[in-house]
Amino acid sequence: MQEIKKRRIVLASLLKPVNDTRMFEKLGVSLAREYDVHVIGYEGPLPAGASSISAHPLKPFGRISVARVLRVFTVLGIVLRLRPQVLIICTHELLWVSLVAKAFTGCRVIYDVQENYALNILHSPTFAPPLRPLIAGLVRTKERLSKLWISFYFLAEAGYENELHFPGTRQVVLENKVRSPHTAVGRPVPKQSERDTIQLLFSGTLAETTGVFIALDVASKLHALDHRIRLLIMGYCSHGATFRKLQASLADKPFVTLQGGDRLVPHTTILEAIQAADFGIVSYPPNPSTAHSTPTKLYEYLAYRLPMLLIDHPEWMSLCDRYRAAVTFDPGNFDAHAILGALKTGSFYTVPPYNVYWEEEENKLFKVVGDVLA
């Protein structure tokens, strides 16, 4: 009997690796159950069990370089060769690629809005201050024009429903929740806590805006009271000046270990670190670009029942309070004695976490893709 040919879906990003947590592990792995899935991104090792997804890695390039511009044309060439029925772009930089691809192949286009890019540009140090309004305006204009050819928009944050207006009614929220531990890519390892240490973990993007220096300050104050405190900083820092500042800050702190920094850390390694840690740190400083966002690692820590040191952000505190998942702190008024006592004596996760798993988002994902293809 002749096998029915699956319809093809291409997921593409420029600044994300082919093994990206959202693009590959969530969207890609889910869709691969019913579709022929291809992923385009820069080079990265594929997780075990990923044979059902075809990866198309891009050659390395500098963040500000001619090569970066040329890689956009490489992505376009791959998309035109694959001729997908659905193209899901995961960055604003590929919006014009999606327009050309739609014109030449007739594919449906979905824009996975992973960030409020214009707001991020305005409130991050990536560009010089005088350039930020101009670049942010260009990005937002491009996104508004995309309504002319985009079939649907995925929003990675519920808060984007109020922040972004260009999607109109053609939108659905697919939050950055976590695959439940028994279905996560890679094999979870048992949680182990060494009695002679108290292991803190800061994972994810390493930047001023994600609070890595606040986490370092918090750990230092706790370590001054209890020498068993250790901090593992694990993740990638894309900003050279920030990475150098972080390295300098760690020079006199032997109780802190940095893993990653100038290179990516596989997501499976981060999940293993979460399960081996005693407490996670979520310390984003106040910033308009993250005011209505929920960090992916917040879902990860909840999913793996890792108690947290949580900055006093009201929405995140509300999410964690229902599970007794966190000890909250104010970085401007940090009481190290009280915090350390709460960590040592607290009773955490008296209510099992719910509504934090990616599987709860999958039905919405398949419905939209099915409707777009209909």
N, C-alpha and C positions, 0 to 999 in steps of 0.2 A: 504494500500500500504506500503511495507516495506521501512523503511527509509534508504537512502544511507549512509553508514558508511564513515565518514570523515577521511581523511588521517591525521596521527598524527605527530605533530612537538613538540620537546622538546627544550626549551631554558634553558641553565644552566650556572651558575656562582658560584664561591666559596666565593668571597668577596663582592658580591652585595646582597641586600635583594631581596626577592621574588617580592617586589613591586617597584623594581628599575625603574627609569625614562625611561631609554632607553630599557632595556630588557622587562619590563612588559608593560609600558604605550605606548610605540611606537611600537616595533616589535610585542609584544604579542597581544595587543589589535587589531592591524591591521590584523594580521594573523588569529585571532580567528573568523573573519567574514567568513572564508572559510575552516579553518582547526580545528582539535581537538588539542588545544594548552595546553601544560604543562610547568610550570616554576619551576626551581630548584634554590634556593638561601637561604641565611640565613633568620631567622624569621623577619617578618615585617607585619604590618596591610595592608590588601588589600583594595584598593580604592572601593568606592561604585560602583555598576554596573559591578563588575568583575566576576560575576558568570559563565561566559562562559569560563573562564580560570581555570585550575586546578593547584593549588600551592602545592609544596612539600618543606616545610621549613626544613632547617638543624638546628640542635641544636647549641647553641652558642659555640664559641671557641676563644682562644687567637690568635692574629695575628702571634705570633711566639710560636708555641706549637705543641706537638704531636697530639693533637686533630685536628689541622688543616690538618695534613697529613691524619689522619683517615677519615676526611670528604670527601676527594677525593674518597676513596673507597665507601663511602655512596652514593655519586653522581653516581658512576659507577653502583652500585647495582640498584638504581632507574631507570637509563637509560635502563639497561638490562631487568628489569621487564616491563617497558613500551613499549619497542621494537618500537621506532618511525621510521617513514619513513625518517624523516629529524631531525638531531641533530644540533642545533646551539649553539656553545660554545662561551661564552662571556669573556673568560680570557685564557691566555696562560697556566695556571696551569692545565687546563683540556684537553690539546692537547693529552696526552697519553691516557686519558680516551676515547677520541673520536676515537683513533686508535683501542682500544680494542672493543669498542661498534660497530664499523664498521665491525670488523672481526667476531663478534658473531651474529650480527643482520642484516648486510648488509645495514645499513642505510647510507644515504648520509650525509656528514658532511659539515657544513658551519662555518667558523671562523669569528666571529664578532670582528674585531680588533678595540677596543675602545681606545687604547692608543699605542704610540710607546714605548712599555714597556722597551726595552733595553736602550733607550735614557733617559727615566724617571729614571731608576735605576742609571745611570751614574751621573745624575744631580739633585738628591734629597737626603735628609739626612736619608732616611729609613735605609740604610746599612752603615757600617763603610767604609770610603774611600778606604782602601786597598782591600776590598771585591767587590766593585762595578764593576770594569772591568770584574772580573771573573763571577759574577752572570749575568751581562748583556750579556756576551758572551755565557753563557749557554742558556739563554732565546732565543737569536737570532739564535743559532744553532738549537734549538728545532723548532723554527718557520720555518726555512729554510727546515728542514726535513719534515715538515708537508705537503709540496707540494706533497709528495708521496701518501697521502690519503685524503687531503681536496679537496672537489669538487669546493668550491667557497669561496671568501673572501669579507666580507663587510668592508669597511673602514669608520670610523666615522669622518674622516677629509679629505678634499680635498688635504691638504698638504702631506698626507701620500703617495700619488701617487708618489711623488718625494723622500720621505724619505725611503720608504720601497720597497724592490725589490723582496722579496720572493713570493708575490702573483702572479707574472707574469701577464698574461692577464686575469686571472680568478678573476676579481675584479670589484666591483662597489662601488662608494662613496654614503653612506647613512649618510648625515650630521645630527648632533644633533639639528635639528630644532624642533620647538614647535608645538604641536597640536594647531590649531587656537582656540581662546578663547571659541567659541560656541561649540566646540567638545572636549575640554580638559576634562580629567578625573576629576570629581568633579565639583561643581557648582561655577562659578566665582561670586565674590561679587563686588558690586559697588565700584569704587575708591572714597575714602574719604580723604581729607587733612584738618587737624585741623589748624585753623588760627594762633594759638599761638605756633605752632611748625613747623619746617621744617625737615621732616623725611627722613634721608638717610638710605639706605639698602645695606648691604654686605651679599650676600647669596651664598650658595654652600659650597664646600670643604674649610675648615679652615686650612690653611697651609702657611708657609713662601712663597712657590712657587706660591700660588694663590693670594698673596698680602694682606692678612688680616691685617698685621701690617702697611702696607702703607695706607690702608683704615682708620685705627685707627688714624694714624698721620694726615691724611688729615682732618678727621672730627674734631680732636682736634684743629687744626689751625683755622678752620671755626667757631667752637664753641667759640673760644676766641674773635672773632669779633661779633658774633651774638648768644646770649644765647639761641635762639629758636632752634638752630641746635641740632638734636638728631640723634643717630646712632643705628640701629638694626643690630647686627651681628647674622646671622641665618645659621646654618649648622652643619656639623659633623667634628670633628678633631680626626683623627685616631692615631696621634703621641702624646704619653703621654707628652713628654718634651715640645712640642709646645703648648699643651693645658694648661700646668702649666704656661708657659710664658705668654700666653694670659690672663689667670685669674689674674696673677700678674699685668699685664698692665692695667687691668680694675679697679683695686682696688681704684684708685683716680679719676675715671671718671664716675660720677653718670649719666651723659647724655648718656651713652652707655649701651645698654641692650644686653645680650648674650642669645640666645635661641638655645638649642641643645648642642653644645660643645662636651660632652662625650657621646652623644646619637644622633641617627638619628632624623631628622625632616621630617615628611611626606611631599611629594611634593605638595600636595594640600595646606598645610599650607604655604609653600614658595610662591605659586602662589597668595594666599590671601594677603601675605605681600607685594608682588610686586604691587598689585593693590591698596594697602593702602599707599604705600610710595610716596614721592615726587620726589626723585632722587635715582637711583641705582649707586653703585660704582663698576667699573671694573678696577682693579689695579694690574694685574699680573706683577711682575718685569721681566726684560729681562732674558730669560732662554732658552737654546737650545731645551729643551723638549717641550716648548710651542710656539716657534717662528713661527711655521706654523699651529697652531691650532686656532680654534675659540671657546671660552668658551661657554658652553651651556647657561649660564645665559645671555650672550650677546643676543642670540636669544630670550630668555625669556623676557628680558627687551624690546626688539624691538617689539615682538609680542603683548605685553600688553601696548605698547606706554609709557613706563616709561623713562623719560629723564635721562641721565647718566652723571656721572663724569668719564671720560674715560682716562686712561693712554695713553701716546702718542705712541702707537703701530701703525705703518703706515697702515697695512692691516685692522685693526679694525676701525681706523679713516676713512678710505675710505668707509667701509661698512656703518658707521653711518652718514657720511657727506651727502649721497644722501637723507636721511630723516630728516636732521637737528635734530638728536637724542641725541647729546652729547656736553658737554663742555670738552675739552681735557686739560690735565695738564701734566707737567713734575715734577715728585716727587723730583728731585734734584734741581729744581728751581721753587718752588711752590709760586705763588703770590696769597695769600689768599684773598686780597681785590678784585683783578680782577676776580678771580674765583667766589667769592660770588656775585659780581655784575652781572656776566654773568648768574648765576643760577636764580637770581631774575628777570632779565629783558629779558631773552632769549625767543625766539619764537620757540617752538619745534614741531617736526612732522608736518611740513607744507606739506610734502609729505607722504602719508600713506605707511607703510612698506609693502614690498612684498618680495617674495623669502626667507621668514624666517619660513615658516610653514611646518610641517612634512607631511601634506597631499601631498605636492609636491614631496616627496620622495617615497610615497607608490607604485606608478606604477613600479618603479625600483625594489622594494622589491618583489612584486608579480611576476614580470617577472622572476627574478632569481630563486625563489623557484619553480615556474612552470617549468622552464627549467631543474632544478636539478632533479625534479621528473619525467620528461618525459622519 
